[in-house]
Amino acid sequence: MNRTLAIILLSSAICSIPISASQLIWEGGNRSVISIVPSNATGLAEICVAYGMEGRSVSFPASSAENVKWYRYSNLGAGFAEEVSGAVFADGLSTLGNIEGDMGYVVETAGKQYCFWVVDYLRHPFSVNSISESPDRDCGFMGLDVDGTGAEILYYGINGRRFTLDRGISLAYRTLMPDVENMTFVETAREKSLEFLESPLRLEGVLCPTDFVITGDRFLQEWGDAVQYTSPVIQPYSVSAITSAVQTERENDNEVNPGAGDASFGGSAPCEVSFEAAVTDGALFREWQLSRFEDFDVVNLSFQELKFDYTFTEEGTTYVRFVCANSDGSCEFHSDIYTVAVGASSLKCPNAFSPNGDGINDEWKVSYSGIVSFECSIFDRYGHKMISFSDPSQGWDGRHNGKNVPSGAYYYVIKARGADGKDYKLSGDINIVNYRK
């Protein structure tokens, strides 16, 4: 059979022996050959990783010497495999010596094929000499410069497609994870699996001081000779924060609250909002910023405390955000923007009420919205002060010195200011009607 015909026949019925377990028997060498089952996309039965090829041979079950043939292929795929001579048959096994590493092999017997790839590990050693922080970094990612070996191990499927053999290298370190419910960050161990070693290694920026531990690879671990290297502690460059804001709710039956609309918070002034932030270790600059401009071109107020309360008393929209940065300001974090919309003011006064205990209109109260300053005094027709109060949510129940006052006309005087800057100077009659002592 000439070479061209052999190639055509081989590629027409490639790797047709069912795969249940490795059918190869390896001899020689000072460490066992590691067998790995690859994905079906490779067309391979297994990948064999050997610690050097010197003195090694591989055997495959066969019924006779004439019934088995060996082929070898490179990155071109099994369709271009060349027949290999020198196999020896004995005791139901066909044995091939002088195995070449980083090559694919096909055993053909009884019209079926068994395909595998051989990796010479000594051509792809793994070692780590040092780990240091790389200048290749930004706020979201960092780099590690790794001095060592552990390059990508390539192998090729039966159709010549290239694949990467996972070396199972482990990179372990610590970082901070947000606990939003408890408004804090929790130190957490992280582990990243690497198919091969590259430098610089790119990973998400850590948020706390940590060392980095590289362990591997999977083949050295299986041979009981794993390599492990621990870096010096590296300080965080990236920063992050979690924030929260809560508005104090009021339930005043005489307050007209227009609501916040599309804003996060707001409504009728005064609007009291509590802000809180938690930051990571590298965030040395911290600031809450309040602005009338959504782009924060002008910061009207700022607070360095992580937690503070603020009362919004002016009509309009205020934008609030939290900013933190590392020591030199080269990495910043900006929170989502909270919007607080305060509506226009209003103040209306009723002219009568009936404190008869029926639960309807028993108390004189103003109707208001957005009032930030308020003073009210009520007098009888002789000028005697019945009551005075400074909270617009309060009212008068028709009593003076603990006793019900007589029915008739009374007089109120109000001075107030709205969140929109509007001044109110109101006065008028209050009539007590349907009164029962």
Secondary structure, 3 states (H helix, E strand, C coil): CCHHHHHHHHHHCCCCCCCCCCCCEEECCCCCCEEECCCHHHCCCEEEEECCCCCCEEEEECCCHHHEEEEEECCCCHHHCEEECCCEEECCEEEEECCCCCEEEEEEECCEEEEEEEEEHHHCCCEEEEEEEECCCCCCEEEEEEEEECCCEEEECCCCCEEEECCCEEEEEEEEEEECCCCEEEEEEEEEEECCCCCCEEEECCCCCECCEEEECHHHHHCCCCEEEECCCECCCCCCEEEEEEECCCCCCCECCCCCCCCCEEECCCEEEEEEEEECCCCCEEEEEEECCCCCCCCCEEECCCEEEEEECCCEEEEEEEEEECCCCCCEEECCCEEEEECCCEEECCCEECCCCCCCCCCECCEEECEEEEEEEEECCCCCEEEEECCCCCCECCEECCEECCCEEEEEEEEEEECCCCEEEEEEEEEECCCCC
